[in-house]
Amino acid sequence: MKSKPVWFIVLIILAAAGYMLYQGGSENVIQPGKRDALEDPSEARTFQEARTVTRDITEYYKAVGTVRPESESRVESQIRAQVKAIHVGPGDSVERGDIMVTLDDRQPVSRLEKAEQALKGAKAARSQAAQQVESAKAAFNEARLNYQRVQEYVKADAATSRELENAESNYLQAKAGLSKARQALVETESGIRRAENAVEEAEVELEFTKITAPIEGEVIRRMVEPGDLALPGKPLVLMRARNGFRVEAHVREGLVKHIVRGQTLKAEIPTLDVTVDAVVNEIVPWADPETRSFLVKAVIPSTKGLYPGMYGKLLIPESESRVVLIPENALITTGQLDLVMVKDADGWSRRYIKTGRKRDGMIEVLSGLSSNETIGTGSL
């Protein structure tokens, strides 16, 4: 009888070895919840008893955002002029009305002087016109009385018709002269009003050369230097009010429907390692077509070390779940295995568990334990 080939025998041996390895490996796989009795019950004496607890946990979506001033002001010039001096810098505190920037005032001063001279001239013209009115009024009264006398003389045949015509002509001329003088006086009054308006405009323009703080706050950024040209609409200084900060974050469209104005959320500032309350005060009703997200703004309190532009996160409630929690000092880690000491009717035993996140001194248990079980805290 012929012997089987050697390769066939080797194949059988390899298959048997693989089966044995598979059986042995499956025995070494430890599933969460497996109980391992203590070889020495005295090992449990060092443990203090505690209870597993069940809590409803809210999962949050962390929307990435930026810290910005709650109220931000861009201080600009109202006129075109060269920057003469800057009196503030980043970080300076200012009160409302404090001078921040001074502009070149030579042209406004010159315009004001000319306007004031024009006003003096208009007032002098009004005085002269008023005198002319008085003179015209006197001439008119004299011509009127003379005309009335001549009329009486004509009735008494003491004057000729020619004399009456001359008296009437003088009367009409005096009347016209008085009307003209009065019109000239009215025109000088208009000239004075125009001159006064020009003076006011020049004074306002001169006042515009002193840029003052519109609010109480803090200077964030100085955007010009002496010698630069200030233009209307060009910011000179950026400042923030003292009423706090806000986090501006983009929230995906699937969650924005759960946010309303006035709602209190949480905001994380990773740089400062703090979490603060954030009150939603604005939801921009427009979605970014690229990110499919909405801009949400939430007010946060002033915190030491907090500055505009810092990185922040707005915590948006996403879902709720019920989890089992144990104290951190109840967890025993052996290699890559997590286990706890559990007490039941049969006494103390080790139980393997699967853990999740740490939450305020507690550890989330994904599987292996249930609520209200007795566990040991401490170490072997």
C-alpha positions as CSV (number, residue, x, y, z in Angstrom):
1,M,0.0,0.0,0.0
2,K,1.4,3.3,-1.0
3,S,2.0,6.0,1.7
4,K,0.2,9.3,1.5
5,P,2.3,12.3,0.3
6,V,4.1,14.2,2.9
7,W,2.4,17.5,2.0
8,F,-1.0,16.0,2.9
9,I,0.2,15.0,6.3
10,V,1.7,18.5,6.9
11,L,-1.7,20.0,5.9
12,I,-3.5,17.9,8.5
13,I,-1.1,19.0,11.2
14,L,-1.5,22.7,10.3
15,A,-5.2,22.4,10.3
16,A,-5.2,20.8,13.7
17,A,-2.9,23.4,15.2
18,G,-5.0,26.2,13.8
19,Y,-8.1,24.7,15.4
20,M,-6.4,24.4,18.8
21,L,-5.2,28.0,18.5
22,Y,-8.7,29.2,17.7
23,Q,-10.2,27.3,20.7
24,G,-7.5,28.6,23.0
25,G,-7.9,32.2,21.7
26,S,-11.6,32.2,22.1
27,E,-11.2,31.3,25.8
28,N,-8.9,34.3,26.3
29,V,-11.5,36.8,25.0
30,I,-13.0,38.5,28.0
31,Q,-16.5,40.0,27.4
32,P,-17.8,42.9,29.6
33,G,-19.9,41.6,32.4
34,K,-17.8,38.4,33.0
35,R,-17.5,37.5,36.7
36,D,-14.2,36.4,38.1
37,A,-14.5,35.2,41.7
38,L,-11.8,36.2,44.2
39,E,-9.3,33.4,45.1
40,D,-8.8,35.0,48.5
41,P,-11.9,36.7,49.9
42,S,-9.8,38.8,52.2
43,E,-8.7,40.9,49.2
44,A,-12.1,42.7,49.5
45,R,-11.4,44.1,52.9
46,T,-9.6,47.1,51.6
47,F,-12.7,48.3,49.6
48,Q,-15.3,50.7,50.7
49,E,-18.8,50.1,49.3
50,A,-20.4,52.5,46.8
51,R,-23.4,52.3,44.4
52,T,-23.5,52.6,40.7
53,V,-25.8,55.5,39.7
54,T,-27.8,56.2,36.6
55,R,-28.1,59.7,35.1
56,D,-29.6,61.3,32.1
57,I,-26.7,62.8,30.1
58,T,-27.1,65.5,27.5
59,E,-24.7,65.2,24.5
60,Y,-23.5,68.5,23.1
61,Y,-22.5,69.6,19.6
62,K,-19.5,71.9,20.0
63,A,-19.9,74.7,17.4
64,V,-16.5,76.3,16.7
65,G,-16.6,80.1,17.1
66,T,-14.8,83.3,18.0
67,V,-14.9,85.6,20.9
68,R,-15.9,89.1,19.9
69,P,-17.0,92.3,21.8
70,E,-20.7,92.5,22.5
71,S,-20.6,96.0,21.2
72,E,-17.9,97.1,18.8
73,S,-17.4,100.6,17.4
74,R,-15.4,101.8,14.4
75,V,-14.4,105.4,15.0
76,E,-14.2,107.3,11.7
77,S,-13.5,110.8,10.5
78,Q,-16.2,113.1,9.2
79,I,-13.8,115.2,7.1
80,R,-10.8,114.8,4.9
81,A,-7.7,115.8,6.8
82,Q,-4.3,114.7,7.8
83,V,-3.8,112.9,11.1
84,K,-2.0,115.2,13.4
85,A,-1.8,113.1,16.6
86,I,-3.1,109.9,18.1
87,H,-3.8,109.9,21.9
88,V,-4.7,106.3,22.5
89,G,-3.4,102.8,21.9
90,P,-4.6,99.2,22.2
91,G,-5.8,98.3,25.6
92,D,-6.4,101.9,26.8
93,S,-9.6,102.6,28.6
94,V,-11.6,105.7,27.5
95,E,-14.6,107.6,28.7
96,R,-17.3,109.0,26.4
97,G,-16.0,112.3,24.9
98,D,-12.3,111.6,25.4
99,I,-10.2,112.9,22.6
100,M,-8.7,109.9,20.7
101,V,-7.3,111.4,17.5
102,T,-6.5,115.0,16.4
103,L,-6.6,116.1,12.8
104,D,-4.9,119.0,11.0
105,D,-7.1,122.0,11.7
106,R,-5.5,124.7,9.6
107,Q,-8.1,124.7,6.9
108,P,-11.1,124.7,9.2
109,V,-9.6,127.5,11.3
110,S,-9.1,129.6,8.1
111,R,-12.7,128.9,7.0
112,L,-14.0,129.9,10.4
113,E,-12.0,133.2,10.4
114,K,-13.4,134.1,7.0
115,A,-16.9,133.2,8.0
116,E,-16.6,135.4,11.1
117,Q,-15.3,138.3,9.0
118,A,-18.2,137.8,6.6
119,L,-20.6,137.9,9.6
120,K,-19.1,141.1,10.9
121,G,-19.5,142.6,7.4
122,A,-23.1,141.5,7.2
123,K,-23.9,143.0,10.6
124,A,-22.3,146.3,9.5
125,A,-24.4,146.3,6.3
126,R,-27.5,145.7,8.3
127,S,-26.6,148.7,10.6
128,Q,-26.1,150.9,7.5
129,A,-29.3,149.7,5.9
130,A,-31.2,150.4,9.1
131,Q,-29.9,154.0,9.1
132,Q,-31.0,154.4,5.5
133,V,-34.4,153.2,6.4
134,E,-34.6,155.9,9.1
135,S,-33.5,158.5,6.6
136,A,-35.9,157.3,4.0
137,K,-38.7,157.3,6.5
138,A,-38.0,160.9,7.5
139,A,-37.9,162.0,3.8
140,F,-41.2,160.2,3.2
141,N,-42.9,161.8,6.2
142,E,-41.7,165.3,5.0
143,A,-42.8,164.7,1.4
144,R,-46.2,163.3,2.6
145,L,-46.9,166.4,4.8
146,N,-45.8,168.8,2.0
147,Y,-48.1,167.0,-0.4
148,Q,-51.0,167.3,2.0
149,R,-50.3,171.1,2.5
150,V,-50.1,171.7,-1.2
151,Q,-53.5,170.0,-1.6
152,E,-55.0,172.4,0.9
153,Y,-53.4,175.3,-0.8
154,V,-54.8,174.3,-4.1
155,K,-58.3,174.1,-2.6
156,A,-57.8,177.7,-1.3
157,D,-56.4,178.8,-4.7
158,A,-53.1,179.5,-2.9
159,A,-51.0,177.1,-5.0
160,T,-50.9,176.1,-8.7
161,S,-51.6,172.7,-10.1
162,R,-47.9,172.6,-11.1
163,E,-46.9,172.9,-7.5
164,L,-49.3,170.1,-6.6
165,E,-47.8,167.9,-9.3
166,N,-44.3,168.5,-7.9
167,A,-45.4,167.8,-4.4
168,E,-47.1,164.6,-5.5
169,S,-44.0,163.5,-7.4
170,N,-41.7,164.1,-4.4
171,Y,-44.1,162.1,-2.2
172,L,-44.2,159.1,-4.5
173,Q,-40.4,159.2,-4.9
174,A,-40.0,159.3,-1.1
175,K,-42.4,156.4,-0.7
176,A,-40.5,154.4,-3.2
177,G,-37.2,155.2,-1.5
178,L,-38.6,154.1,1.8
179,S,-39.8,150.8,0.3
180,K,-36.4,150.3,-1.3
181,A,-34.5,151.0,2.0
182,R,-36.7,148.5,3.8
183,Q,-36.1,145.8,1.2
184,A,-32.4,146.4,1.5
185,L,-32.7,146.0,5.3
186,V,-34.5,142.6,4.7
187,E,-31.7,141.5,2.4
188,T,-29.0,142.4,5.0
189,E,-30.9,140.2,7.5
190,S,-30.8,137.3,5.1
191,G,-27.1,138.0,4.6
192,I,-26.5,137.8,8.4
193,R,-28.4,134.5,8.6
194,R,-26.2,133.1,5.8
195,A,-23.1,134.3,7.5
196,E,-24.2,132.8,10.8
197,N,-24.8,129.4,9.1
198,A,-21.3,129.6,7.5
199,V,-19.8,130.3,11.0
200,E,-21.7,127.3,12.4
201,E,-20.6,125.0,9.6
202,A,-17.0,126.2,10.1
203,E,-17.2,125.6,13.9
204,V,-18.6,122.1,13.3
205,E,-15.9,121.3,10.8
206,L,-13.3,122.5,13.3
207,E,-14.9,120.3,16.0
208,F,-14.6,117.4,13.6
209,T,-10.8,117.7,13.8
210,K,-11.0,116.3,17.4
211,I,-12.1,112.7,17.2
212,T,-13.7,111.7,20.5
213,A,-14.8,108.4,22.0
214,P,-18.5,107.7,21.2
215,I,-18.9,105.3,24.1
216,E,-17.1,104.2,27.3
217,G,-14.9,101.2,26.5
218,E,-11.5,99.9,25.6
219,V,-9.4,100.5,22.5
220,I,-8.9,97.3,20.6
221,R,-6.8,98.5,17.6
222,R,-5.3,101.7,16.3
223,M,-5.6,101.7,12.5
224,V,-3.8,104.9,11.5
225,E,-0.6,106.7,12.3
226,P,0.3,110.4,12.5
227,G,0.7,111.7,8.9
228,D,-1.9,109.4,7.4
229,L,-4.8,110.8,5.5
230,A,-8.2,110.5,7.3
231,L,-11.2,110.1,5.0
232,P,-14.9,109.8,5.7
233,G,-15.7,106.0,6.0
234,K,-12.1,105.1,6.8
235,P,-11.8,103.7,10.4
236,L,-9.2,105.3,12.6
237,V,-9.7,103.4,15.9
238,L,-11.5,100.2,16.7
239,M,-12.9,100.0,20.2
240,R,-15.3,97.9,22.3
241,A,-17.8,98.8,24.9
242,R,-17.4,97.6,28.5
243,N,-20.6,95.6,28.6
244,G,-19.0,92.2,27.9
245,F,-18.2,89.7,25.1
246,R,-20.1,87.3,23.0
247,V,-19.2,84.1,21.1
248,E,-20.1,84.0,17.5
249,A,-20.3,80.4,16.2
250,H,-21.7,78.6,13.1
251,V,-24.3,76.0,13.9
252,R,-25.3,73.4,11.4
253,E,-28.8,73.8,10.0
254,G,-30.0,70.5,11.7
255,L,-29.6,72.0,15.2
256,V,-30.4,75.7,14.7
257,K,-34.1,74.9,15.0
258,H,-33.5,74.0,18.7
259,I,-32.0,77.4,19.5
260,V,-34.1,80.5,20.4
261,R,-33.2,84.0,21.4
262,G,-32.8,84.3,25.2
263,Q,-31.9,80.7,25.6
264,T,-29.0,80.0,28.0
265,L,-26.3,77.7,26.6
266,K,-22.7,76.9,27.6
267,A,-19.6,78.2,26.0
268,E,-16.1,76.9,26.3
269,I,-12.9,79.0,26.1
270,P,-10.2,76.4,25.7
271,T,-7.3,78.9,26.2
272,L,-8.6,79.8,29.6
273,D,-9.9,76.3,30.4
274,V,-13.3,77.8,31.5
275,T,-16.9,77.1,30.7
276,V,-19.4,80.0,31.1
277,D,-23.1,80.7,30.5
278,A,-23.9,82.1,27.1
279,V,-27.2,83.8,26.4
280,V,-28.3,83.7,22.8
281,N,-29.1,87.3,21.6
282,E,-29.0,86.9,17.8
283,I,-29.5,84.2,15.2
284,V,-28.6,85.4,11.7
285,P,-31.5,84.2,9.5
286,W,-29.4,83.2,6.6
287,A,-27.5,79.9,6.0
288,D,-24.0,79.8,4.5
289,P,-24.5,77.8,1.3
290,E,-21.0,76.3,1.6
291,T,-21.2,75.0,5.1
292,R,-24.9,74.8,5.6
293,S,-24.7,76.5,8.9
294,F,-26.2,79.5,10.7
295,L,-24.3,82.2,12.6
296,V,-25.4,82.3,16.3
297,K,-24.3,85.0,18.7
298,A,-24.4,84.5,22.4
299,V,-23.4,86.9,25.2
300,I,-20.9,85.7,27.7
301,P,-19.7,87.5,30.9
302,S,-16.3,89.3,31.1
303,T,-13.6,86.9,32.3
304,K,-10.1,87.7,33.4
305,G,-7.7,87.0,30.5
306,L,-10.5,87.0,27.9
307,Y,-9.8,89.0,24.7
308,P,-11.5,89.5,21.4
309,G,-10.5,87.1,18.7
310,M,-9.9,84.1,21.1
311,Y,-11.1,80.6,20.1
312,G,-14.4,79.5,21.7
313,K,-17.0,76.8,21.4
314,L,-20.7,77.1,21.8
315,L,-22.3,73.9,23.2
316,I,-25.5,73.0,21.5
317,P,-27.7,70.3,23.1
318,E,-27.8,67.5,20.5
319,S,-29.3,64.4,22.2
320,E,-30.0,62.8,25.6
321,S,-29.1,59.3,26.9
322,R,-29.2,57.5,30.2
323,V,-25.9,56.1,31.4
324,V,-24.4,54.2,34.4
325,L,-21.7,56.0,36.3
326,I,-19.1,54.8,38.8
327,P,-16.5,56.8,40.8
328,E,-13.1,57.1,39.2
329,N,-11.5,55.4,42.2
330,A,-13.7,52.3,41.7
331,L,-12.0,51.5,38.3
332,I,-9.2,49.0,38.3
333,T,-7.1,48.9,35.1
334,T,-5.1,45.8,34.3
335,G,-3.2,46.1,31.0
336,Q,-5.9,47.0,28.5
337,L,-8.7,45.6,30.7
338,D,-11.0,47.6,32.9
339,L,-12.7,45.9,35.9
340,V,-14.4,46.7,39.1
341,M,-15.1,44.9,42.4
342,V,-18.8,44.0,42.6
343,K,-20.6,42.6,45.7
344,D,-23.6,40.4,45.2
345,A,-25.3,37.5,47.2
346,D,-22.2,35.3,46.6
347,G,-19.8,37.9,47.9
348,W,-17.1,40.0,46.2
349,S,-15.9,39.3,42.7
350,R,-14.1,41.0,39.8
351,R,-16.2,42.1,36.9
352,Y,-14.9,43.2,33.5
353,I,-16.5,46.4,32.1
354,K,-16.4,48.6,29.1
355,T,-15.9,52.3,30.0
356,G,-16.7,55.5,28.2
357,R,-16.1,59.2,29.0
358,K,-15.1,60.8,32.3
359,R,-17.8,63.1,33.6
360,D,-17.1,65.3,36.7
361,G,-15.2,62.7,38.8
362,M,-17.3,59.8,37.5
363,I,-16.7,57.3,34.7
364,E,-19.3,56.2,32.2
365,V,-19.9,52.5,32.0
366,L,-21.0,51.4,28.5
367,S,-21.6,47.7,29.5
368,G,-20.9,45.2,32.3
369,L,-22.8,47.0,35.1
370,S,-26.3,48.1,35.8
371,S,-27.9,50.7,38.0
372,N,-27.7,50.5,41.8
373,E,-25.1,47.7,42.0
374,T,-22.8,47.6,45.0
375,I,-19.2,48.2,44.0
376,G,-15.9,48.7,45.8
377,T,-13.9,51.8,45.8
378,G,-10.2,51.9,46.6
379,S,-7.4,49.5,45.4
380,L,-6.2,46.0,46.1
